[in-house]
Amino acid sequence: MECENCKKLQKENNVLRYDVMAGAVENFDDICSLKTQLEWKEDQIKKLRAQSVAQ
């Protein structure tokens, strides 16, 4: 699973490789940075917490 910004950037720049699950970010100068990755992971955690509370 990848964040939307990363998908968009991948289409524009095939050189960029962004692997969220492995936590690997290549090309640190890109818009798709560690901050974006962190926000995405925090969002995933919120979703998982909401699911566990719902159950």
C-alpha positions in Angstrom: 0.0 0.0 0.0 1.3 3.4 -0.9 0.3 7.0 -0.1 -1.4 9.0 -2.9 1.4 11.5 -3.2 3.9 8.6 -3.9 1.7 7.0 -6.5 1.4 10.3 -8.3 5.1 10.9 -8.1 5.9 7.4 -9.4 3.9 8.2 -12.5 5.8 11.4 -13.0 9.2 10.1 -12.1 10.0 6.4 -12.6 13.3 6.8 -10.8 11.6 7.4 -7.5 11.0 4.2 -5.5 8.9 4.6 -2.3 8.4 1.5 -0.2 6.2 2.3 2.8 6.0 -1.1 4.4 9.8 -1.6 4.4 10.2 2.0 5.6 12.7 2.7 2.8 12.8 6.1 1.2 15.0 6.8 -1.8 15.6 10.2 -3.2 15.2 12.3 -0.1 15.0 15.6 -2.0 11.6 14.6 -3.4 8.3 15.8 -2.2 7.5 12.3 -1.1 9.7 12.4 2.1 9.9 10.8 5.5 7.3 13.3 6.7 4.8 12.0 4.1 5.6 8.5 5.1 5.1 9.2 8.8 1.7 10.9 8.1 0.6 7.9 6.1 1.6 5.5 8.9 -0.1 7.6 11.5 -3.3 7.5 9.4 -3.1 3.7 9.1 -2.7 3.4 12.9 -5.8 5.6 13.4 -7.8 3.4 11.0 -6.7 0.2 12.8 -7.5 1.7 16.2 -11.0 2.7 14.9 -11.5 -0.8 13.6 -10.5 -2.5 16.9 -12.8 -0.1 18.9 -15.7 -0.9 16.5 -15.2 -4.6 17.2 
